[in-house]
Amino acid sequence: MAEFYHFFDGLRESPSPKSGGFWEASNVPKVGDLFRGDSFLEFRDCRDLPVIFTAANGDAIARLEEERFIWCQLEDHRILDCAASFNDLLGNWISFHSVGDGHPFDSFGRD
């Protein structure tokens, strides 16, 4: 993950709102910074986790302490397992792009 940030810090598509992007290492928010209020009680247990990626629709990928990643789906208020490692996360991100009909980690962005 450190090597990724060294070479690709803040990687996103242009224009940036098109499909979201990875956060810059110097500006990584926590889940609680993005999801606030009583309507997001489902996310309270992960509020202190760092957000690695935010999709265009507001979904977020957060990192657990044990190098796993979860997908916080904004619209459905659900938390799903996303990847068992950073390599898996990048593989999943690349898979979205290889299909070409959707946005990475965006629960409503796929046609």
C-alpha positions as CSV (number, residue, x, y, z in Angstrom):
1,M,0.0,0.0,0.0
2,A,2.9,2.4,0.8
3,E,4.3,1.7,-2.7
4,F,0.9,2.4,-4.3
5,Y,0.8,5.8,-2.5
6,H,4.4,6.5,-3.5
7,F,3.6,6.2,-7.2
8,F,-0.2,6.8,-7.5
9,D,-1.1,9.1,-4.6
10,G,-4.6,10.4,-5.1
11,L,-5.2,8.4,-8.3
12,R,-8.5,9.3,-10.0
13,E,-10.0,9.7,-13.4
14,S,-10.5,13.0,-15.1
15,P,-12.8,14.8,-14.6
16,S,-12.6,13.7,-10.9
17,P,-16.3,13.3,-10.2
18,K,-16.6,10.8,-13.1
19,S,-16.0,7.7,-11.1
20,G,-14.5,8.8,-7.8
21,G,-11.0,8.1,-6.8
22,F,-8.4,7.2,-4.2
23,W,-7.7,9.7,-1.4
24,E,-4.3,11.4,-1.1
25,A,-2.3,9.9,1.7
26,S,-2.0,13.3,3.3
27,N,-5.7,13.8,3.3
28,V,-7.4,10.5,4.1
29,P,-10.7,11.0,5.9
30,K,-12.4,8.6,8.3
31,V,-15.7,7.0,7.6
32,G,-17.3,9.3,10.3
33,D,-16.2,12.3,8.3
34,L,-18.1,11.2,5.3
35,F,-21.2,9.5,6.8
36,R,-22.8,11.6,9.6
37,G,-26.1,11.9,11.4
38,D,-28.7,9.6,12.6
39,S,-29.5,8.3,9.2
40,F,-26.1,6.6,9.1
41,L,-26.2,4.6,12.3
42,E,-25.2,1.5,10.3
43,F,-21.7,3.0,9.9
44,R,-21.1,4.1,13.5
45,D,-19.0,1.0,14.3
46,C,-16.5,1.8,11.5
47,R,-16.5,5.6,11.9
48,D,-12.8,5.7,12.8
49,L,-11.6,3.6,9.8
50,P,-9.6,5.4,7.1
51,V,-11.4,5.8,3.7
52,I,-9.2,4.7,0.9
53,F,-11.5,5.3,-2.1
54,T,-14.8,7.2,-2.6
55,A,-17.0,6.5,-5.5
56,A,-18.9,9.1,-7.5
57,N,-22.2,8.2,-5.8
58,G,-20.7,8.5,-2.3
59,D,-20.0,4.9,-1.6
60,A,-16.6,4.4,0.2
61,I,-14.0,1.8,0.6
62,A,-12.5,1.7,4.1
63,R,-9.5,-0.2,5.5
64,L,-9.8,-2.5,8.5
65,E,-6.8,-2.9,10.8
66,E,-6.0,-6.4,9.5
67,E,-5.5,-5.2,5.9
68,R,-9.0,-6.1,4.8
69,F,-11.3,-3.6,3.1
70,I,-15.0,-3.0,3.4
71,W,-17.4,-1.3,1.1
72,C,-19.8,1.2,2.7
73,Q,-22.8,1.5,0.5
74,L,-24.4,4.9,1.0
75,E,-27.8,4.4,-0.6
76,D,-28.5,1.0,1.0
77,H,-26.7,1.7,4.3
78,R,-24.9,-1.6,4.0
79,I,-21.3,-2.7,4.8
80,L,-19.9,-5.4,2.6
81,D,-16.6,-7.2,2.6
82,C,-14.7,-5.8,-0.4
83,A,-11.2,-7.2,-0.5
84,A,-8.9,-9.4,1.7
85,S,-5.8,-7.4,0.8
86,F,-4.7,-4.2,-0.9
87,N,-3.7,-6.3,-4.0
88,D,-7.2,-7.7,-4.1
89,L,-8.7,-4.2,-3.8
90,L,-6.6,-3.0,-6.8
91,G,-7.6,-6.1,-8.7
92,N,-11.3,-5.4,-8.1
93,W,-10.8,-1.8,-9.1
94,I,-9.1,-2.9,-12.4
95,S,-11.9,-5.4,-13.0
96,F,-14.5,-2.6,-13.1
97,H,-12.4,-0.7,-15.7
98,S,-11.9,-3.8,-17.9
99,V,-15.7,-4.2,-18.3
100,G,-16.1,-0.6,-19.3
101,D,-19.8,-0.1,-18.3
102,G,-19.6,1.1,-14.8
103,H,-17.8,3.0,-12.1
104,P,-15.5,1.4,-9.5
105,F,-17.1,0.6,-6.1
106,D,-20.2,2.5,-7.0
107,S,-23.3,0.4,-6.1
108,F,-25.4,2.2,-8.6
109,G,-22.9,3.1,-11.3
110,R,-23.0,-0.1,-13.3
111,D,-25.4,-0.1,-16.3
